[in-house]
Amino acid sequence: MILTNMERCHVPQVAALEKRCFCDPWSEGSIASELENPLSRWLVALEGEQVLGYVGSQTVLDESDMMNLAVDPAFRRRGIARALVCALIEQLRKMGSRCLTLEVRASNESAQALYACLGFVQVGRRKNYYLNPREDALILRKEWEK
Ligand SMILES: CC(C)(COP(=O)(O)OP(=O)(O)OC[C@H]1O[C@@H](n2cnc3c(N)ncnc32)[C@H](O)[C@@H]1OP(=O)(O)O)[C@@H](O)C(=O)NCCC(=O)NCCS
């Protein structure tokens, strides 16, 4: 498996995974437009040409937000998400960012377990942030030395 920056050729597979993994998926067009956004940084995990997982972020000044993270259900619990988030943080750190913030559904225990083991801590809660089904978001953040 290799981790690399998302390119145009990866977008259809990323969009297909988005659809499989989320009830409110980003469209293929929105994902493609991230490639043109200088604030955005998306990484994919590849086995050959197959996209196994991806993570997307946006950075303003020295603060980054994680927009999306998903791994193909057939390839979970192999450390792919952990590797993606660690590689993203390394890139963000080099770019001068000092923290990464994300929202996660209050019921999403697997993602919360992942973020806890990566050192994210809860800094807030947004009531009814998600629709479909309606649910609170936990706001998690990880900070690091520049
Ligand atoms: C959450 C998700 C990205 C994790 O991907 P993954 O590649 O399976 O995660 P990893 O293998 O890197 O897991 C690293 C650690 O996170 C924790 N973890 C991950 N999935 C877990 C689960 N289902 N139950 C409990 N702990 C879990 C474990 O501590 C795991 O380490 P271990 O396998 O050595 O015990 C994946 O389940 C997914 O795509 N879910 C659907 C989309 C989603 O919820 N995205 C996050 C939105 S905020």
The ligand as an SDF file (V2000), in Angstrom:
LIG
                    3D

 48 50  0  0  0  0  0  0  0  0999 V2000
  -13.3770    4.9280   11.0040 C   0  0  0  0  0  0  0  0  0  0  0  0
  -12.5840    4.2700    9.8650 C   0  0  0  0  0  0  0  0  0  0  0  0
  -12.0570    5.3660    8.9290 C   0  0  0  0  0  0  0  0  0  0  0  0
  -11.4170    3.4710   10.4660 C   0  0  0  0  0  0  0  0  0  0  0  0
  -10.6310    2.9480    9.3950 O   0  0  0  0  0  0  0  0  0  0  0  0
   -9.6330    1.7080    9.6010 P   0  0  0  0  0  0  0  0  0  0  0  0
   -8.6590    1.7270    8.4810 O   0  0  0  0  0  0  0  0  0  0  0  0
  -10.4180    0.4710    9.7900 O   0  0  0  0  0  0  0  0  0  0  0  0
   -8.9240    2.0890   10.9760 O   0  0  0  0  0  0  0  0  0  0  0  0
   -7.4960    1.5410   11.4750 P   0  0  0  0  0  0  0  0  0  0  0  0
   -7.3370    0.1210   11.0480 O   0  0  0  0  0  0  0  0  0  0  0  0
   -6.4360    2.4980   11.0870 O   0  0  0  0  0  0  0  0  0  0  0  0
   -7.7300    1.5890   13.0610 O   0  0  0  0  0  0  0  0  0  0  0  0
   -6.7790    2.1330   13.9420 C   0  0  0  0  0  0  0  0  0  0  0  0
   -7.3200    1.9890   15.3560 C   0  0  0  0  0  0  0  0  0  0  0  0
   -8.5640    2.6790   15.4920 O   0  0  0  0  0  0  0  0  0  0  0  0
   -9.4400    1.9400   16.3560 C   0  0  0  0  0  0  0  0  0  0  0  0
  -10.5600    1.3990   15.5770 N   0  0  0  0  0  0  0  0  0  0  0  0
  -10.7580    1.4750   14.2450 C   0  0  0  0  0  0  0  0  0  0  0  0
  -11.9120    0.8710   13.8950 N   0  0  0  0  0  0  0  0  0  0  0  0
  -12.4620    0.4070   15.0430 C   0  0  0  0  0  0  0  0  0  0  0  0
  -13.6600   -0.3150   15.3400 C   0  0  0  0  0  0  0  0  0  0  0  0
  -14.5310   -0.6750   14.3600 N   0  0  0  0  0  0  0  0  0  0  0  0
  -13.9130   -0.6220   16.6290 N   0  0  0  0  0  0  0  0  0  0  0  0
  -13.0580   -0.2710   17.6080 C   0  0  0  0  0  0  0  0  0  0  0  0
  -11.8840    0.4010   17.3940 N   0  0  0  0  0  0  0  0  0  0  0  0
  -11.6110    0.7390   16.1180 C   0  0  0  0  0  0  0  0  0  0  0  0
   -8.6010    0.7860   16.8970 C   0  0  0  0  0  0  0  0  0  0  0  0
   -7.9320    1.2690   18.0550 O   0  0  0  0  0  0  0  0  0  0  0  0
   -7.6350    0.5720   15.7560 C   0  0  0  0  0  0  0  0  0  0  0  0
   -6.4350   -0.0670   16.1610 O   0  0  0  0  0  0  0  0  0  0  0  0
   -6.3890   -1.6900   16.2210 P   0  0  0  0  0  0  0  0  0  0  0  0
   -6.9740   -2.2090   14.9410 O   0  0  0  0  0  0  0  0  0  0  0  0
   -4.9210   -1.9620   16.3600 O   0  0  0  0  0  0  0  0  0  0  0  0
   -7.2030   -2.0710   17.4200 O   0  0  0  0  0  0  0  0  0  0  0  0
  -13.4950    3.2730    9.0810 C   0  0  0  0  0  0  0  0  0  0  0  0
  -14.1610    2.4280    9.9990 O   0  0  0  0  0  0  0  0  0  0  0  0
  -14.5260    3.9480    8.1930 C   0  0  0  0  0  0  0  0  0  0  0  0
  -14.2650    4.2540    7.0160 O   0  0  0  0  0  0  0  0  0  0  0  0
  -15.7420    4.1650    8.7370 N   0  0  0  0  0  0  0  0  0  0  0  0
  -16.8370    4.7830    7.9500 C   0  0  0  0  0  0  0  0  0  0  0  0
  -16.5800    6.2320    7.6740 C   0  0  0  0  0  0  0  0  0  0  0  0
  -16.3370    7.0300    8.9420 C   0  0  0  0  0  0  0  0  0  0  0  0
  -16.9940    6.8330    9.9480 O   0  0  0  0  0  0  0  0  0  0  0  0
  -15.3800    7.9760    8.8440 N   0  0  0  0  0  0  0  0  0  0  0  0
  -15.0550    8.8660    9.9450 C   0  0  0  0  0  0  0  0  0  0  0  0
  -15.9430   10.0530    9.9060 C   0  0  0  0  0  0  0  0  0  0  0  0
  -15.5590   11.2100   11.2020 S   0  0  0  0  0  0  0  0  0  0  0  0
  1  2  1  0
  2  3  1  0
  2  4  1  0
  2 36  1  0
  4  5  1  0
  5  6  1  0
  6  7  2  0
  6  8  1  0
  6  9  1  0
  9 10  1  0
 10 11  2  0
 10 12  1  0
 10 13  1  0
 13 14  1  0
 14 15  1  0
 15 16  1  0
 15 30  1  0
 16 17  1  0
 17 18  1  0
 17 28  1  0
 18 19  1  0
 18 27  1  0
 19 20  2  0
 20 21  1  0
 21 22  1  0
 21 27  2  0
 22 23  1  0
 22 24  2  0
 24 25  1  0
 25 26  2  0
 26 27  1  0
 28 29  1  0
 28 30  1  0
 30 31  1  0
 31 32  1  0
 32 33  2  0
 32 34  1  0
 32 35  1  0
 36 37  1  0
 36 38  1  0
 38 39  2  0
 38 40  1  0
 40 41  1  0
 41 42  1  0
 42 43  1  0
 43 44  2  0
 43 45  1  0
 45 46  1  0
 46 47  1  0
 47 48  1  0
M  END
$$$$
